[in-house]
Amino acid sequence: MTVATPHPPAGARPAGADNRLVVGGTTMTWGTLPTPVLPDPAAVLAHSAGHALAAARQHALHGTELLLSTVGRVDAAMRAELLDAGFTVTVLDDDGAHPSAPPRPRAAEPGRLWLLTSGSTGRPKRVGHTLDTLTTVRAGQPDRTWLCPYAPGTYAWWQVVTLSLTQAGQHLVVVEPDELDDWPAVAAAHGVDAASGTPTFWRRTLYRDAAALARVPLRQITLGGEPVDQAILDQLREVFPAARISWIYASSEVGASIVVHDGRAGFPAAWLGREAPGRPTLSVHNDELVVTSPYHGVGLAGPVRTGDRVQVVDDRVLITGRLDSDEINVGGSKVSAGVVRGVLTGHPAVAWARVTGRRAPVLGRMVVAEVVLTPAADVTDEAALVRWCAERLPEHAVPRRIRVLTEIPVKETLKSDV
């Protein structure tokens, strides 16, 4: 990466400057990572994980107003929107920085970081943060070497990156999209003992090569970004009986709001309404999770409706999916797609499942599903899975069609739109 390296201002050295970074098989540190000269404000479209880390370090040193994304997540319409908002859209690649100036330049807001939401409910939007509001792990941590598989610039990516930037002993191994299929080999080669990923990321790894995953000496496993069910927690526990397995509820809007370490899906119902200084307050309104968070984005103070549907079952609050896609109306009866998905993934032969509604005569909608079976699955017909569901769900919630796929679908965000 041929970019200039300006002299850092006095006192700007990040606490994690000596942490090891492995980028494209090359080992360096935050302190030796070449740093680009960026316009201010800049919307940086990084061609690789290494370029994204360089832009993050530049912001940490100089406070440049920054929106960071991959090239693939920003289409022509979004580029035009960013230019209209006064950003210099800058493509960062091995040849350096390639800026496109905005039609109406504006003054930068020092220290501001912008995140693009995932766009799961429509067009991505910008949410404002700072390095401080994105840094939610502040207590001292044991030394770790973290794997970061997330798309640069996403909230989950910043969570891992800020940990390495701000705390000594938090090393980082980043993988590019073309390395995802073989990430366990990369991780084992570089001593990764902590990894964060979506449930789809973990399911896909288990499906492709569980033996290779087992060779990675993981002591900390983190899941987030999608609903986390009991099946994936149990599968990871079977492979890594001594590891701490955590799941995190976080979003660009409200930050990291829920962290659970007890190995169970959902969070304790006793946490609802609990108030503590510096901690988010959780509540439920009309089956929707509402969060009041100290880590919220700009303009989102107070209770924020998350758009995520929850279900209280005994002493747990389960997050089942998005309100606009989780509920299926079957002849006037409401069905949670997340609950049906959880039943399907609870079958030992099912590696992954997606549940949706389809138009149907008389009922209006019917439940249908797509599944990926485990390599050792002894189930070969749809009928066996339908019977499994019929034994565990009310009649109107049982899938009427189940399609078997040969590969777990995944997007750049490591999600599969479940």
C-alpha positions, -999 to +999 in steps of 0.1 A: +000+000+000+019+031-012+005+059+010+022+087+029+028+084+066+025+118+083+042+123+117+017+117+145+009+148+166+023+148+202+002+127+226-018+110+198-003+076+201-031+050+206-028+028+237-027-003+214+000+011+191+023-019+198-005-045+192+003-069+164-017-067+132-018-095+106-030-081+073-029-102+041-003-125+058+020-096+067+026-088+103+029-052+115+017-031+144-007-001+147+023+020+152+040+009+119+009+007+098+013+031+068-013+058+072-029+077+043-033+114+040-071+120+038-093+149+030-116+162+057-144+152+058-138+119+040-160+090+029-134+063+024-142+033+003-115+007+011-105-019-014-091-042+014-091-048+051-056-033+053-067+000+037-096+002+061-073-003+091-050+024+077-080+048+075-090+039+111-056+047+124-055+080+105-087+090+123-074+079+157-043+101+151-058+131+135-096+131+142-105+134+105-143+133+101-147+099+085-172+075+070-156+042+062-170+014+040-160-011+015-163-003-022-190-030-027-214-015+000-217+019-017-235+020-050-237+050-074-267+065-057-251+063-023-219+079-036-240+108-050-257+111-016-223+113+002-210+139-022-241+160-017-236+157+021-202+174+016-179+143+019-149+139-004-155+103-016-121+087-015-113+053-029-083+038-011-063+011-028-027-001-034-021+030-056-031+054-029-061+077-023-084+086-052-107+115-041-138+129-057-146+163-044-181+173-033-200+200-053-205+220-021-176+216+003-183+221+040-163+224+072-154+191+089-167+180+123-136+170+142-137+135+157-169+125+140-172+089+127-201+079+105-215+044+101-237+031+073-264+008+086-268-026+071-298-016+051-318-047+063-349-025+065-344-005+034-317+019+021-286+022+044-286+054+064-258+073+082-254+071+120-230+095+137-206+083+164-171+091+178-142+068+186-153+071+223-189+060+217-177+030+196-153+019+223-176-001+246-150-024+261-132-004+287-123-028+315-089-045+313-089-076+292-066-107+292-042-107+262-060-120+231-054-124+194-087-116+177-099-127+143-119-099+125-139-112+096-164-083+094-169-059+065-148-028+072-168+002+086-197-018+100-205-015+137-192-050+145-159-042+127-154-011+147-161-030+179-131-053+173-109-026+159-115-001+187-106-029+212-073-034+195-067+003+191-074+013+227-061-017+248-027-032+249-024-069+244-054-071+219-038-083+187-057-085+154-058-109+125-080-096+096-093-118+068-104-106+034-137-119+018-117-144-004-101-159+027-133-165+046-137-201+034-103-210+048-102-187+078-096-215+104-062-223+087-052-186+088-063-183+124-045-214+135-013-202+118-013-168+136-024-179+171-059-166+171-076-175+203-107-151+201-131-147+173-163-127+167-188-134+140-225-137+131-244-169+137-243-174+099-205-171+099-202-197+126-228-220+110-211-218+077-177-226+092-191-256+111-208-268+079-177-265+057-150-279+080-157-284+117-125-303+121-104-273+109-123-251+132-116-273+162-079-269+155-081-231+163-073-227+200-103-204+207-108-192+243-133-165+235-162-170+210-185-141+203-217-140+182-238-111+171-255-093+142-284-118+139-307-137+162-288-162+183-306-195+190-297-223+213-287-247+185-257-227+174-246-220+210-247-257+218-228-267+186-200-243+195-199-255+231-195-291+218-165-281+197-150-257+224-161-270+258-136-248+277-141-215+258-162-186+270-191-182+245-208-148+244-235-133+223-240-096+219-269-075+208-256-043+191-265-019+164-253+013+148-281+032+165-279+020+201-244+004+203-236-027+222-266-031+245-268-067+256-240-091+264-247-127+276-221-152+287-243-180+303-245-202+271-283-197+268-302-180+240-320-148+249-313-127+280-327-129+315-362-113+318-350-098+351-329-074+330-360-057+317-364-022+333-331-025+352-313+008+355-276+012+363-252+040+356-234+036+323-255+006+312-283+004+287-319+001+299-340-025+282-378-027+278-404-042+255-433-024+239-458-042+217-433-071+213-406-047+202-372-043+220-367-007+232-332+004+243-320+035+261-283+034+257-252+055+266-236+043+234-263+056+211-256+074+178-261+111+173-296+123+179-308+090+193-308+098+231-336+083+252-357+052+244-350+039+208-374+015+192-350-011+176-374-027+151-365-061+166-392-085+178-389-102+211-407-130+228-407-137+266-405-174+273-403-183+310-373-164+324-358-155+291-363-128+265-357-141+230-349-119+200-366-136+171-360-112+142-371-080+126-407-068+132-413-063+095-402-097+085-406-120+115-444-121+117-463-143+093-501-141+093-515-175+085-553-174+083-554-148+111-530-166+134-496-150+139-464-171+134-429-160+144-405-169+116-377-169+142-395-194+164-400-218+134-364-212+124-352-222+159-372-254+157-357-263+124-321-255+134-327-276+165-329-307+143-295-324+143-295-327+105-301-290+099-270-267+096-290-235+086-325-225+080-345-195+066-383-192+072-406-169+053-442-165+043-457-173+009-491-164-006-516-192-003-553-197-012-578-194+016-551-188+043-536-158+027-501-168+037-484-201+045-451-209+062-422-221+039-386-227+047-351-232+031-326-254+049-290-266+045-284-301+058-252-311+077-227-332+057-236-363+079-273-357+077-294-389+076-325-369+066-331-368+029-368-359+025-389-329+033-415-350+051-391-359+080-385-322+087-421-314+085-429-341+110-402-327+133-418-293+132-453-307+136-443-323+169-430-290+182-452-263+167-489-255+164-504-267+131-506-233+115-469-227+121-456-259+105-438-252+071-458-264+041-427-264+018-391-270+027-365-265+001-330-280+006-300-258-005-265-270-010-246-240+005-253-215+033-259-181+017-240-152+032-237-115+023-207-092+027-220-083+062-217-121+071-255-122+075-279-143+054-311-122+058-328-145+083 
